[in-house]
Amino acid sequence: MKYPISGKKVFITGGGGFIGSTIAGRLVDQNRIVIFDNLTRNSLMGRSFEHHPNLTLIQGDILDYAALQKAMQGADYVVHCAAIAGIDTVIQRPVNTMRVNMVGSANVLEAASRLSAVERVVCFSTSEVFGQHAFRSQETDKTVMGQVGEARWTYAVSKLAEEHLAIAYYQEMGLPTTVVRPFNVYGPGQVGEGAIRIFIQRAITNEKIEIHGDGTQIRAWCYVDDMVDGTLQAMTHPAAVGESFNIGNQRAVVTIYGLANAVVRVLDSESEIVFARKDYVDVELRIPAVKKARDVLGFDAKIDLDDGIRRTAEFYRSQSK
């Protein structure tokens, strides 16, 4: 890592989740890590660093400003991963999605602005801000929202509001914020919804792999270690302040049907691939342009899709023993 972090207090909201816990694991040997999470999804369980002496877990909700501010005291870095996510969850609870992602993010940024010497605040947005069709989308491209009342888009709207607020805190108050937009992250420790995780877990046991819709949706898949590399670069590079970055792997592009076939092939599985009706609006195309992250941060995804599938399968096989 070009820009190491050591001897710091790193505060991670949603640090019990997939990406947040992976960031914690990367930093925990050399830093004090405080995870603030309501543990709705817990990716910490079973991790090798779960009981690390440098790791403190505080169970709390980012909607509770007083508890959040108290837990954040003394932080050198704030990484804001906490959010309501996952298409099924978002559709079922759009009000809660927007409250947590907007009001909760406002709480995090306000609490961070009151820290005496915070070095960086990294906020997690989403590739969903580019709407249904995102082909080599750049950070400066217009964000596109869907129809009002379509619950599918409440997540994207709420995360876009967080982005605007994060940059506003930098512009108006000088808070050193940066925003990362993950593009379809997968890998060991993923919990909740996620196509690759579900496909791999079913392929390991030769169960049917179910595809929602016709399988022609196109995605670029980013292995979690690459996502963490990009996040750490955004946390530490001086040119990242006040900027947003796409973090993804623009070379690992495949249709959902192609992904299911790749999982079956790489894992030598006997799983049958079947199709199921899709009852919600979906993103048809999502491929990032990562030139800005490459030019400014030096980020470049390294793990190809086949290798990522193998590594992820090894993790889930080890978990089932």
N, C-alpha and C positions, 0 to 999 in steps of 0.2 A: 504494500500500500504506500503510495507516494506521499500521502499526508497522514502520518500516524497520529493517533490520539492516545495519550497515556497520562496517568495521574489526575484524571478529571472526574467530575461527577456528571454522569450522563442520565438524564431523566427521560424515560420513554413511556408515553401514553400508549395504551394498547400493546404493551410489551409482552403480554401473554399470548398475543396472536402470532400468526405465521411469520410475517416479515419482521415484526418488532422483536420477537424472541430470537430470530436468527441474527439480527443486529446485536442484541444483547450478548449472545454467545460469542460473537466475533470480538467484542470489546471487553468482556468481563475479566480477563486475566490481568489487564493493565489499568483498569479503571473501576470506580465505584458506580455500579449500575442501580438505579432505582426504577422499578417497573410499577406503573400505576394503571390498573386494569380491573374491570368488573368481572373478569374471568368467564364471560359468557362463552367464549371459545378459549380453550387452554392448550396452547402448543408447547408450554413449558414442561408438562408432565412427561417424564421419561427422557428428557434431554440430559446430556452428561453434565451440564452446568446448572441444573435445577437447584441444587443446594450449595452453590459456590459461595464462599464467604464474602465475596465482593458484591453479591447480588442481594438486593432488598426488594421484596414484593409487597406492595401496598394495594389491598383490594379497595377500589373506589371507583367513582363515576365522574366523568369529566363534566357532567351537568351540576355537580356539587362544587361550586367555585371555592368555597372556604377550604374544603378538604384538599382540593387540587392545589391551591396556592400554598398551603402548609407543606404538602409533600414535595413541592417543587423547590423549596427554599435551598439556596446554595448551589443550584445546578449551574454547570458551565455550558452544557449543551442540552437542548430540548429537542426531542424527536417525537413528533406528533403523528402516531399511527392509528390511534383509537378512532373507530368509526363504525357505523352500521354498514355492512356490505353483504354481498351475495344476492343474486337476482331474486331468489325465492323469498328471502327475508325482507328485502326492500319492497317487493310487491305486496306482501302481506301486511307490512307496517310502515307505510309511507310517512305518516305523521312523526313517528318516533325516529325514522331515518333522518328527516330534515331537522328535527330538534337536536338530536345528538351531533349530527355533522355540522350544523351551523352554530347553534348556541354553544355546544361543547367546544368547538374550535375557537369561538370568540373568547370563551373562558380561558383556554390554553394560552392564546396570544396575549390576553390582558395580564394574566399571571406572569408570563414570561417578561412582559414589558416592565414589570415591577422588580425583577431581579437586579441585583447590584452590578453584576459583571457577566452577563450571558454572552458567550462567544458566537453561538449560532442557534437558530431555531429552524428546524426542517419540518415542513408540513407536507403530508402525503395527499396528493390529489388523485386523479384517475385519468386513464385514457378515454373514459366515457364522455369527457367534455367535448370530444370531437364528433359526437353524434353517431348515426348509423353507418356512415361511410367515411373511413379515415384511411387514406392511402398515402403513405410516406408523409404523414402530417407533421408539420413543423410547429414549434412553440408559438410562432407568430401567426399561425393560421387562425381564422375565426372559429370560435367555439359555436357548436350547433346543438340546440336543445330540441327535444321532441314536443309533441302536442301537450298542452296543459291538460292535466287530468289523467294522463297516461302514467301510472305509478312507476313504470320502468325507468322514467327519467328523473324521478325525485332524487336519486343518488347522485347523478351527474350534476344537477342543479345545485345541490347542497355542497358538493365538493368544489364546484366553480366559485360559489360564494366564499368558501374558505380560502381559495387561491387569491381572490380579490382582496380579502381582508388581510391576509398575510403580507401581500405586497404593500397594501395601504399602511400597515403598521411600520413597515420599513420607510416608506416615503414620508409619512407624517411624523413618526416618532423616532425614527432611526434604529428601530429594532432590527438586528441582522438576520432577516428571514431569507429562506430559500424554499422553493417548491419543487417536488419531484412528482412526475406523472408515470406511475408504473404501467407497463403494457403486459398483461397476461402473465403474471409471475406464478411459477410452480416450483415444486421441489420438496425435499424432506421436511416434515413437520407441518405441512399444510393441513389445516382443519376447516371444517365447514364445506361450503360448495366449491367446486373447482373441477373442470372437466378432466384434466390430466390425472389428478389424484383419484377420481372415481374410476376412470378407465384403467389405471394401473392396478388399483386394489382389486378390481373385478378380473383383470387379466391374470393376476397372480394365482387366483383360485379357479380360473377357467369359467367364470360366470359370464352371462350375457352382458355385452356392453351396449347400453342404450343411448342413441343419439336423438336429441330433440330437434325436430324439423327435418330438412332434407340433407343436412350435413355439408352444405356448400358454403357455410359461413367460413370466412378466412381470418386467421389469427396469426400473430407473430408471438412466439412463446419465449419467455425469458426465465432462465434458471435463477433460483433465489440467490445464489452466491454472487452472480453478476449484478443483481438488483442491489445487494448490500454493498458491493464495491462502488456502484454509482452513488448510493446514498452517503457513504463515508466521504467520497470525494466532494459531494455537495456540502457536507458538514464542515469541511476544512479548507476548501479552496477559496482564497480571498475574492476571486472574481464571481463566485456563486451568489453573493449577497444581492438580494433584490431581484433574482432571476428565477425562471421556471425551466425545468429540464425534462424532456422525455427520456425515460430509462427503459430500454427494451432491447430485444435482439431482432433487428430487421432482416436477418438472414434466416432465422428459424420460422419460416412461413409455411403454413399448411392449412388445408380445409379441416373442418372438424371430422369429416369422414376419413380424410387422409391421416389425421392424428390417431384416430382409433385403430386404423390399419397399421400405423407405425408402432403403436404400443404392442399390438398383437405380434407383429414381426420381431421387434427387438427382444421381447420377453419370451418368444417361442411359445405363445399361449394358444390354447384351443378355444378361446372365447368366440362366441358368435356375435356379430355386430347386427343390431336391430334398430329400427327407427320408431320414434314415438311422436305423437302430436305435440306441437308447441303452442301454448296458449298465451304467449306474451310477445311483445315487440322485441326483436333481437337486433344486435349489431351485425351487419352483414360483412363488413370489411374493417379490419383494424391492424394497420401496419405503421409503425412510427418512422419518422426520420430522426436519427440520433446524432446528426452532424454537430449540433450545438453542444451536446454533452461531450462529444469527442473532441471538438476544438477547444472548448473552454475548460473542461474538467479532465480531459485525457481518458474518458471512459470508452471502453469497447467491450461488448459482451464476448465471452470466450467459450462458453459451453454450448456445443451444438445439441440439437434436439435428441438424437439417439443416445448420446452420452448422458444427457439430463434424465431421460427416461430410465436408463440403467441405474443411475445413482439414486433416483427417487424410489425405484422398485426395491433396491437393496435396503433402504431405510424401512419401508413398510414390511418387508419380509422379516427384518430384525425385530420389529415391533410385535409381530405375531407369534414370536417364539416364546 
